[in-house]
Structures are given as C-alpha cells and as structure tokens.
Amino acid sequence: MVNVRGYVLIVTLSTIWGLAFVAIRRADFELSSINLTLLRWLIVSAGFLVIYPFVIKAKSKFEWKDFPRLLVVALTSVVIYHLALNTAEKQVDASLAGLLISIGPLTTVLLSAVVLRERIRARLWGAVVLAIAGSVLISSPGISLNSTSLAGPLLVVVAAVAGGVFTVASKPLTTKYGPFAVAAWAAFLGTAILSPLMTQGLLQQAESLSAEGWASVLYLAILSTVLANMIFYTLVSRQQLSRLGVQLYLVPAVSAVGGVLILGESLALATIAGGALLLLAVGIATSGHR
C-alpha cells in the first residue's frame, strides 16, 4: 500500500507540474515575468495561510540554526526558479525550454550523491541516460536555435539547477519538521523576498487579466504550487532523492501530451519515442530501488 500511494503521488505531481508549463505559456501572454511570479506567490501564501491551522503542523518547534537552509530552499524554489523560468519562456521556444529544464532531475541525482551520500547504483545511472535521451527526442521536433541571445537558454538552465538545489536542501528539513510545514514556510519566506519587486504595474496587469489568464494563474498557484508542493515535499521526505529525480522525468512527458491536447501542438514520431524512453527510465528507477 505504501508503494502504491507513492506511485499515485508521483503520477499526480507529474501531471500537475507537466500541465503547469502549458499554464505558464498562457499566462505569459498577459503578465510580465516578474508580475506572474509575484501574483502566483501572493496567492500561494494566502492559500497556505488559509489551510495552515487545519492542515499544517510541524513535527517539532523550528530551530533558528536551520534558518540558513530554509533560506536556501526559499531562494531557489520561489525566487530563482520562477523568475528565471518565467523570463526564459518569453525568449525560448517551449520545446527547447522543456529539454533544458530536464537538467533539473539530473542535478538532483548528482547532488544527492555528493551532498547526501546516497548510493547511486548502475541501474539508476542507466535510467538517467535513458531519461535524458527521451527528453532530447520529445523536444527535438520543435526546437529552434534561432534565438538572438543566449540569455533565454541560460535562464532555463539556472531554473533547472535551482530545482535540483532546493530538492536536496529541503530533505533534512522535511525529515525534521514535516513536508507540509516546510512547503508553507518556504512559500512565506520566498514571497517576502519577492515583495520589494511589487509595483503599480502588478495591479494594472491583474485588473486587465482575461478569464483564461486568471484560470492559468490560479492553476499555477493553487494546484501547481500549494497542492503540488505539499505532494513534492512529502515525496522528498519519504524516499531516496536520486530515485525521485528520475521519476520526475514524467513531467516533460505530461507536458508534451498537454501541449498536443490543449495547445494543439503537433505530435511527432520523435515525441512518441521520447515519451516511451521516459516511461522506460521511470519504470527502471521505480522497480530498481531495492
């Protein structure tokens, strides 16, 4: 039952985060990168405040010696990751962004080995290689390298590395305080760090948002952040991060399907082959944990 629950959580998380890339592309039409990040996290913090008394209870009282680690999690997960990715998606086509963001799970695997001393078996390294190959195939039909600047691709890489950093940095915190508490604390702290970026332009853009724009922002805030982060940090607290890193390669597969079904993007043979490799990689990582 524990294994089944874990599989349900990873599939749910991958589905929510995979479709988030579609929502970001839609919201980017109406909001600046900074305002999308601010509006999303203001709603996230409000959501956590509402559910805090009912859902969130820390395992132990917070110790200030853990504040530097929490600060790293907040900076990388809230500020750096989202500002970098939202800005990059205005400059880089979605396929290239999806390919570069796949560096994130690889970073998680590498950092878990170096920082947390997790033992990475040959089977898992094989799954990583398959997953990267699958990401390349999924992204290849729509990749365009005609960008006038390297800033966009570099920002995606920054976001991907930030994703690996906050995953590994959060592990001791979720073990000590519980996943829900860490998700909420990181959101509050990260939103506070973002607050100096708030300008009158945020209110103006928020007032002029279309129904589709608000739907995208609310999806990103409530489902893709409040709910998804509680699921994510639960997984971080329960299992080996190197294994979780490979499992998260389900996200680009879901994103590709979402692009086809929701945005009407073309479905190429390479995309199907890439998705098959990603599923195979995740299957190897999941079945080879003992």
N, C-alpha and C positions, 0 to 999 in steps of 0.2 A: 504493500500500500504506500509506503514511503517513496519507493521508486516511481510508482505511478503518479503520485502527487507531484514529484519533482519534474516528471516529463510534461505533465499538464501545465505546470508553471512556466517551463521554458518555452513551450509552444505558444502559450498565451502571451508571454512577454515578447517573443519574436514577432508575433502577429501585430501586436500594438505598436512596437517600435518600427517594424517594417513599413506599416501604413503611415507612420509619422513623417517619413520622407516625402510622401505624397502631400500631406498636410502642410509641410514646410514650404514646398514648391508653390502651393496655392496661396498661402499667407504672404509669401514674399512679393506677390503681385501688388499688395496693398499697404504693406508696412515696411519701414526701413529695418535693416538688420538689428540695430540697437533697440528700436521700439518693439519689434517682435519678441526679442529676448526679454525685455522689461515687462511687457504686458503678460507674457506667458508666466513669468516667475512671480509677478504680483498676484495673479490668480492662483498659482500653485501655493504660495504662502498662505493666502486666505483659506484655501481648501484644507491645508494642514491644520490651521487654527480651528476650523470648524470641527474636524474629526478628532483633534488631539485629546480632549477629555474622555472620549468614548473608546478610541481605538489604540492610542499610543501610550505605552507605559514602559519606561526604561527598566532594564533588569537591575540596575544599580544607579546610585547618585553620580552625576557627572563629576569627574575629577579634572581639574584645570591643567594637569600635566598632559592630558590628551587633546587640549585645545589646538596645538600646532598641527596635529594630524587631521583634526576636523577641519581646520582652516584649509589644508591642502585639498581635502575632499571637496569642500565648498568652492574653492577657486577653480579647480579643474573640472568639476562636474556641472557647475552652474554658470560660471563666468566664462572661462576659457573655451570650453567645449561648445557652448551655444553661440557665443559671439563669433567664434571662428567659423562654425558650420553655417550659420545663417548668412554671414557675409560671403562665404565661399559659394553658396548655392545661387547667388546673384551673378557670379562670374564664371562658374564652371558648369558644364552640362551635367545632368543628373547621372548619366552612366559613368562618367569619369569620377564624380563625387562618390558614387557607390563603390567603385573599385578602390579608391584611395582610403575610404573610411574602413575598409576591411583590414587595414593595418592595425586597427584598434584591438581586435581579439588576439592578433599575433603578439602585440605589445603586452597584453595581459598574460599570455603564456610565458613569454620571456621574463617579465618582471616577477611572476610568481615563482619561477625557478631561482632567480637571483636573490630576491628580497625575502620571500617566504620559505626558501629552501625546499620547495616542492620537487618531488622526483618526477621528471618527465620521461615516460617510457617511449621506446622506439615507435610503438603503435600510435601514440598520441602525436608524435612528430610527423608520422605518415599522414595522419588525419589533417594536420595543419597544412601540409603541402597540397593535399587534395582540395582543401577548402580555398586556398589562395588561387589554385588553378581554376576552381569553379567560379570564384569572384571575377577573375580575368575574362572567362568565357561569357558570363552573364552581362558584363559591362561592354564587351567588345563591339557589339553591333552599333551602339550609339555613341561611342567615344569620339570626341572631337578634340584635336590638339591645336586648334586654331586660335587659342587664347593669346591676347596681346601681352599678357603678363603672367609671370609665374606665381603671383600673389594668391590667386584662387586655389590652385592645386596645393600650394604650401599650407594654406589655411585649413584645408581638409586634412592634411597630414597632421597638423597641430591638433585639430579636434580628435583625430584618431588616437594619437599618443596620449592626449589628456584623458580619453576614455580608459585606456589601459592603466594610467596612473591612479585615477580615482577608484577603479575597481580594486586594485591591490592595496591602496592606502586605507580603504574602508574595511577590509577584512578584520583586523583586530578590534575595530570599533563595534562592528555588528556582533562579533562574538561576545564582547563585554557588555554592551548596552542594549542589544537587540536591533533587528533590522528597521523596524518602524521608527524608532527614536532617532536613529542615525539619518534616515531619509528626511525626517522633519527638520532636524537641527541643521543639516547641510542646506536645506532649502531656505530656512530663515536667515542663516548667515550669508549665503550666496546672494540672496535678494537684497540684503542690507548693503553688501559690497557693490551691487549694481546700482543702487538708488541714486548716487551722485550723477549718473548718466541721464536722469529723468529731466525732460524739458517740456515746454508747452506743446511741442510738436507731437508728443505721445498722445495727449488728449485730443488734438485735432485729428490725427490719423485714426484713433479709436472711434471717434464720433462718426467718421465717414466710412467705417468698415461696412461692407456688404454682409448679407446673411451668410453667404459662403465663407467670407473672411472670418466672421465670428465663429462659425462652426469649426473652421480649421484651428483657430486659436484655442477654443475650448477643448477640442480633441487633444491638442498638444499639451495643454495644461492639466486637465483632469485625468484623462486616460493615459496619455503617453508620459506623464510625469508623476502625478500623485499616486495613481494606481500602479503604474509600471515600476516606479522606483521602489515602492514597498515590496513588489514581487522580486525585483532585481536584488535588493539588499538581503531579502530572505534567502535567495539562492546563494549569494556571496557567503552568508553566514553558515550555510549547511554543507557546502561541497568544495572540492578541490578547484581552485580558480583556473588552473590550466585546462581542466576539463570543461569548465563553464565557458572559457574563452572560445573553444572550438564550437560548442553548442550554439553560441551567439552568431555563428555564421549562417544560421537560419534567417537572420534579419534581412540580408540582401536578397535572399530567395523570395521572401514575402514581399519585399519592396518591388521586385521585378514583376511579380504577379499583380500587385496593386497598381503599378504603372500601366499594365495592359488592360485590366478590368475597369479602372476608374478614369485614367487619363487617356485611354485609347492608344497607348504606345504599341508599336509592332512587336510581335512575338517571333523572334528569330530562332533558328535551329541551335545556334550557339547559346542562346539564353536557356533553352531547354536542357542542353548538355551541361551547361554550367550549374543549373539547379540540381540536376541529378548528382553531379560531383559533390555539391554542398551537402545534399542529403546523405550521401555515402559517407562523407567526412564526419558529419554529426553522428551517424549511426556507429561508426568505428569508435569515436571518442566516448559515446554513451555506453556501448557494450563492453569496452575495454578498461573499465575503471577499477577492476579488482586485480 
